[in-house]
Amino acid sequence: MTFIFTFLVLFIFWFMLSGEFGGLLVAFAVIFSLIAAYLSHDFFLHRFRKDYFRMVKDIILYLPWLMKETFIANMQVVKIVLSPSMPIDPLVVEVKSDLKSDLGLTILANSITITPGTVTLDIKEDNVFVVHALTEYHAQGILERQIEHKVLKIEGSRNV
């Protein structure tokens, strides 16, 4: 079951990224999705076997929220860059995460990095994230752990 679910997620993701439906591309999508699903299905869902639908629902709800936050952060960075005084105050912050799985840690690290104004530099032992922030405002968002609370809900390790 995990193999089929992983294959379907990868296959759909392929088409979301490519937007092409030609015969050769569909064949490649099937072949490479099957290979990737075979190699990763246990890793992808090892902690979520009982909660497939809850996890998928939480991811579907998370992605629009992340896109909205990314758009807002992008507008803030544009405002900073276009400002004649360039009001930046870069800093590096460390914050300990309550996430338990590698998948959760990966989602959080990538979510921080794709949000303009922040970049995940490292994940130290004990799940301590090292994050570069463009301004104190961006750092405050990381320290408040708003993204992490959303990822914790996906991970299912805490009711948030």
LINVEN-V982242 format. One record per residue. N is the residue number from 0. PSI is psi in radians with two decimals (* if undefined). Layout:
# LINVEN-V982242
n: (N/N)
psi: (PSI/PSI)
This chain:
# LINVEN-V982242
n: (0/1/2/3/4/5/6/7/8/9/10/11/12/13/14/15/16/17/18/19/20/21/22/23/24/25/26/27/28/29/30/31/32/33/34/35/36/37/38/39/40/41/42/43/44/45/46/47/48/49/50/51/52/53/54/55/56/57/58/59/60/61/62/63/64/65/66/67/68/69/70/71/72/73/74/75/76/77/78/79/80/81/82/83/84/85/86/87/88/89/90/91/92/93/94/95/96/97/98/99/100/101/102/103/104/105/106/107/108/109/110/111/112/113/114/115/116/117/118/119/120/121/122/123/124/125/126/127/128/129/130/131/132/133/134/135/136/137/138/139/140/141/142/143/144/145/146/147/148/149/150/151/152/153/154/155/156/157/158/159)
psi: (-0.72/-0.62/-0.82/-0.78/-0.80/-0.76/-0.83/-0.73/-0.82/-0.71/-0.80/-0.73/-0.69/-0.85/-0.54/-0.65/-0.70/-0.73/0.21/2.53/0.47/2.76/-0.82/-0.70/-0.64/-0.73/-0.80/-0.71/-0.78/-0.86/-0.91/-0.51/-0.68/-0.78/-0.86/-0.68/-0.72/-0.73/-0.40/-0.01/-0.62/-0.69/-0.76/-0.65/0.34/-0.52/-0.13/0.31/-0.56/-0.27/0.71/-0.94/-0.62/-0.77/-0.78/-0.75/-0.78/-0.65/-0.74/-0.65/-0.53/-0.72/-0.80/-0.65/-0.78/-0.69/-0.71/-0.81/-0.65/-0.73/-0.79/-0.81/-0.63/-0.76/-0.65/-0.73/-0.70/-0.78/-0.75/-0.81/-0.66/-0.20/2.31/-0.53/-0.12/1.16/1.17/2.63/1.27/2.48/2.81/2.25/2.69/2.39/2.32/2.38/2.57/0.04/2.56/-0.51/2.73/-0.64/-0.80/-0.76/-0.69/-0.76/-0.77/-0.82/-0.77/-0.64/-0.70/-0.78/-0.64/-0.19/2.06/2.41/-0.16/2.57/2.26/2.09/-0.63/2.74/1.92/3.14/2.74/0.45/0.74/2.07/2.35/2.07/2.30/2.28/2.47/-0.64/2.98/-0.59/-0.80/-0.69/-0.67/-0.66/-0.65/-0.78/-0.51/-0.24/0.62/-0.79/-0.74/-0.70/-0.64/-0.72/-0.61/-0.65/-0.72/-0.80/-0.51/0.26/-0.17/2.49/1.92/*)
